[in-house]
Amino acid sequence: MSSDLQQETTELLQQLIRFDTVNPPGNERVAQEHLAAYLTAAGFECELLGAVPERPNLVARLRGLSEGPTLCYLGHVDTVLANAEEWSGHGPWSGDVADGFLWGRGAIDMKSQVAAEIAAAASLARGGWRPARGELLIVAVVDEETGGELGAGWITRAHPERVRCDLLLNEGGGAVFEYEGKRRYGVCAAEKGVFRFTITTDGVAGHASMPRMGDNALLKLAPVLAALAAKQPSYELTVEPAAFLQGLGLDPEDPVAAVARLREADPRLATMYEPMLGVTLTPTRVSASEKINVIPSRAQLKVDCRVPPGLGQPEVRRAIAEVLGEDGFRIDFDEQVVGNRSPIDTPLMTQISRWIGEQDPGAETVPVILPGFTDSRHFREAFPDCVAYGFFPQRHQSLFETAPLVHGADERIDVRDLGFAATFYEQLARELLG
């Protein structure tokens, strides 16, 4: 690992964090212009394309010497909000380096990966490297934190020819974890979809001063909430979680026993990875009477339902019936986005695994499903043949140290992992493009 590359990545991340790109409103233009100038100076062809002028997306291209695949390094420069009063010692836009960590909003999600990808690409280009085949594409988008309609969603629809790619690396995986004495790095090969729905119970309105006058619809939600608290639907393994369990030496034919072993080894592993194994149901919002002195004639519960790729509404309805039964309420689906995935048996996965084995001897990669979703879904939808993975390798700051900091106070990253990741992106480009 090059100390120069680590330093360059660190300094670039400091600069990115000091641009306040909290979304909304985003205001990403200044950060994007900075990155465009940085890559242009290194030899990339850069353009800024936006649905609105103040929020452009950056597309930077390094053309190769012959035809071949396009490798895309994708990232977003917007962040979630941050309350400086909740941070201890180093503010969310400080970009401070202290105690071996770089602090600030976006230090993990995901200005760190943007900085590592761009520092690696710029270092290659400045050194005179050009792809022997294909091209290297850098895409830094806006608006990911609120869905990507001005970012990846817009650019893949409005300018598909500018961002078409065969291989793509984005966020969603890469932080190391340990299981039974062996280190593993998750490669995000799939993302869950959402099938959010509303549960409605009906009653008869009445005056709240007389509790037994009328029929309180809100009380009818009590057994629904109790059932949701008591259990989740049975596991329904798809390709990726089956491969994940196999990668840990567990039996995918007996996922109940596999999760029990995970929980026994480290309860955090079960918390992180059990949601991959099927449909999940999480109640998040409840509403009933608009007036405190009126017994509600209708009550509603909003449920956030996440569904692995390959499963859909029939499996969701089966899961609801299993957990809640079928009587005493109505179900209406509010939002349905099917999960997305890329194949797990690909040359790109092989190359990632090989690199990890070389850099961290004895460590292995395992495919994972992200319970949420990222901008990868827009690229998979626009370019069905594109192999897209989430992978930002972190060897020094583990998954269990990293995960609680995402969208939280005191977000920070071990600076050694900035060099580790940048080295990966630099070497991967050389291996895949020649």
N, C-alpha and C positions, 0 to 999 in steps of 0.2 A: 504494500500500500504506500502510495506516494504522500509524504508529508506536505509537499507543495500543493497537491490536489486537495488534501484535507483542509489546508489553510484557505485555499481559494473558495472552496465550498462554504466554509465557515463564514468568511467575509461576505460572500454573496447572500447567504441566509440572513446575516445581520442586517444587510441593506433591505432585503425583502420584508423582514419583520417590521422595520421602521416605517414602511408604508402602511398606513392604516387602511386596510381593505375589508373592514367588517361589512358583511352583507346581510341585510340591506344597510346602507345603499350601495356598497361595493366600491365605487370610485377607483377602479383598478387601473385607469389609463396611465397614471404616472409610473406605477410599477411595471406595466407592460412596455412602456417606452424605454424604461431603464433596461429591461431584459432584451428588447430588440436591439438597442445600441450595443449591448454587451456581445450579442451573438453576431451582429453585423461586423463588428470589429474583428471577430475571430474568423470570418469568412463565410458565414451563412447568408443565404438569401432570406430576408425577413419581410413580412407584411402583417399589418394590423387590420383585422376584419371584425366589425361589430354590428349588431342589430341597432345599437344606439352609440353615438360617438364617444361618450364618456366611459364606455365599458367594452373596449375592443378585445378580441382574442388574438393571440400571437401565434403565427405559423412561421416556422423557420426551417429551411431546407438546406441540406448539404448533399449535392448531387454526386452520384458515383460515376465510375468510368465506363460502365456497361450496364445492360439491363439486369434487373434482379429485384429482390423483395424490398419493400419499404418497411423499415423499422421505425416505429413511432414511440417516443417518450412523451407521455401525456401527464399533465398536472393542472391543478387549479390554483389561482392566486388569491381568491377571496377566502375569508375566514368567518367563523361565527363571532358573535359579540364577546366582549370581555369586560368585566367589572374590575377596574384597577384596585378598588378597595379590598377585593378578595385575594389579591396576590401578595406574597410575602417577600419584600425586599427588592424584587426585580419586576418592573412593570411589564404589562402585556405588549408594549411596543418599544421596549428598551433594546432588545437584541443583545443584552449583556451576556458575556461569557464569564462564568464564575463556577469554581469547584468542578471544572471539567464538563459543565453543561452550558448549552446556549438556551437562553430563556426568552419566551415571548409567544404571543398568539400566532399559531401557524408553525411553531417549531416541530410539531409532529404532523398536524393536519393542515395543509400538506406542503407548506413552503419549503420544508427540509428536502422533500423529494424533488421538488422543482429545482431547488438550488443544486442538488447533487447531479441531476440529469443534465442541467445546463452547464455546470462547471465541467463535467466530464466531456460533454460534446464540444465545448469551446476549447478545452485543452487539446483534444484530438485535432480540431481544425487548425488551431494556431500552429501546431506542430507539423502541419503539412499533410496530415492524413486525409485521404478521400476514400470513400467506399470503392472497393474493386468492382462491386456489383450492387445494383440497387441504390438506395439512398437512405440517409438518416433524417428523420423528421422530428422536430420538436414542436409540440402544441401545448401552449399554456393558455388555459381558458378561464373565463369569469363565471360567476353565478352558480357554481356547483352546489353551494350550501343551501340554495333555495330551489333546486331542481334542474338547473342547467338550461332553462329555456332561452337565455341570452348567451349561453356558452356552448357546451358540447352539443346540446340538442339543436341549437340554431345553426351552428357551423356545419354539422353533418348533413343538415337538410338544405341549407342555402348555398353551401360551397363544398359539396362532397368531393369534387375533383381536387380540392386543395388539401384535404386531410385523409384521402383514401390510403389505407395501409394494410399490410399483410400480417404484421406482428406488432403488438402493442403492449407496453408496460405502463401500469397506472398504480394507484394506491389500493390498499386492501389486504396486504399480507406482508410477511417478511420478518417480523419480530420473532426472535428465538424463544423457544420454551423447552423445558426439560420434562421428560417422562421416563421414569424407571432408569435414570442414569444416562439417558441418551438425549442429545440436543437435536431439536428439529425446527425447521423453518417452514411456516405455512405459505403456500402459493395459492392465492385466491383465483380459482378457476371458474367460479360461479357466484351468482348473487341471488338472493331470495327476491321474489316478487311480493306485492302487497295485494291483499284481498280484504280491505277494510269493510266493516259492516256495522249496522245499527240493530240492536235488539230493542224491540218496543213491547211494553206491557200496557194493557188497557184496564181501566177501572171506571168509577163513577165519581164525579166531583162532589164536594160537600164542604161545609164550613169546618175549618180546622179546630174550632173550639169544641167540636163534638166528634172525637176520633172515630166513633163507629158509625157516623153518618156518612154515607157514600161508600166507596170501595177504593182504597188507596193503591194506585198503580205503582207508586214508588216501592212500597213494601214487597210487591211481587218481584222486584229485582233482587231482593235479598238472597233467595236461593240460587239465583243465577250467579251473583258475585261469589257466593260461598263455593259453588261448583268450580268456578274459574280459579279460585284460590287453592282448591284442593288438588287439582290435577291438570295436566296438559294432555293433548291427544296422544294416542299410541304412536310410536316411531314408524316412519314409512321411508325407508332408506332409498335414496337415489344413488347415482353413480359416484359422485364425489365423496359423500360421507362414508360410503362403503370402502372406497380407496383410502380415505383418511384412517379409518379404524384398522384396516389391514396394515397401513404404514406404521401404526403403533404396535403391531403384533397382536391386535385384538380381533375377535371373531365377528364379522359383520352379520353373520347369520343369527347372532344372539346379542342384539344391541343393548338390551336391558342389562345383561351381565357386563357388557363392555363399558357402559356408562357407570355402573357400580364400581368397576375397577378404576376408572378415571377418578371418580369421586374419592375413593379410598386413597389413591396415590396423591391427589391434590384436589381439593374441592373446587379450586379456581378453574381447573381444566374442564370439569363438568359444566360449570357456569358458562365458560366461554364457548364450548363446542357442542353441548347437548342441543342447542337450538338448530344446528345443521340437520338434525336427524328426522325432521318432519315438519308438519304444520304447527305453528305456535299461535296462541290466542292470549292477548294481553288487554284487559279493560283499561281505558284511559280517561274517559269523560262520561259524566252522568248528568242528566237534566230531567226536571219534572215541572212542578208548579212554578209559574212566574210570580206568584204572590205567596208570601209566607203564611197567610191565613186561609189558603185554599187547598183542600185535599186534591192532589193531582188526579185527573182522569186519564193521563197518559204519562209514562216515564220512558226515557230512552237511555241506553248505554252504548257508547261507542267502543268498538273493539278493534285494536290494531292486530291484524292477522298477517303473518309472514309465511310465505309458501315457497318451497324449493322449486327450482326449474324442473319442468317435467310433470309437475302436479298443477291442478287447477281447481275450478269451482266444485266439481264433484267430490274431490278429496276434502275440500274445505267443509262442504255440507256434511260429509261423513264425520269429520272431526267435531263439528258443532254438535251433531246428534250424539256422538259418543260421550262428550263432556257434559252437555246440558239437557239431553233428551230432545223431544220435539214438541212438547206441549207447553202452553202457558205464555207464549211470547211469539212475536213475529220477527223475521229476519229480512233486512233490506241491504243489499250490497251498495256501498257508496263509491268505491274506487277499486279498480282491478288492473294491476300491472303484472304481467306474467314474468316470472324469473328468467334470468339469462345466464348463459354458460358458454365456455369454450371447451374443446376436447382436452383431456388431461394427458393423453399419450401423443406428444408432439415433439419435434426437434427442439422447440423453444424450452419446453419443460426439461428435456434431457440436458440442455446446455445450462440451465439454471441449477439443476441438481449437481452437475459436474463441477461447476464453479464453487458451490457451497462445500462440496466434498474436498476440494483443493484448499480452500481458504480456512475451513474449520474441520480438520480431519476427524472422521468418525460421525460427523453430523449428517443429517439427511433432510430432504424436503418431503412434505406431505401436501396433497391438495386439500383445500378448504373451501367452504361456502361462506360468503359474507352474509350475516343476518340482515344487514341493510343493503343499500345499493350505491353505486358510484357512477361516474361518467362513462365507465366501460360499457354500460348498457346501450348508450347512444351509438357507440362505434360498432358493437356487435349487431345492432339492429340495422344500421346503415350499410355495413359491409359484412355479410354473413360468413364469408370465408376468412375473416380476420381472426387470428388467435390472440386473444386479449387476456392478460393475467395481471393481477395485483401483486406487486412485489417490490418492497423497499427493504433490503436486508439490514437488520440490526443485530449485531452480535453481542454488543456490550450492554445495551439497555433491553431487558427482556420484555416479553409480551405482557407479563403481569406488572411490570413497572410502567410500561407505555400506555396500556389501555385505559387506566383511570385518569390519565392526563388529557385525553382527547376531549376537546370542548370544555375542559375544566380549568380551574385556576392553577397557576404555577406550571403551565405547559412548558416543557423543556426537553432537550435531547442531548445525549452524550455526544460530544464533538467527535469522538473516535468513530462513531457510527456514520457520521457525515463523510468521513474519508473512506470507510468501508463500503458504503453505498455508491459513492462516486466512482470508486475503483471498479465496482461491479458493472456500472453502466458503461464505463470506458472500455473495459475488456469485452463485454458482451457485444458491443458494436463492432469491434475488431473481428470477433469470432464469427458473427452472423453475416457481416457484409464484406469481410476480407480486407 
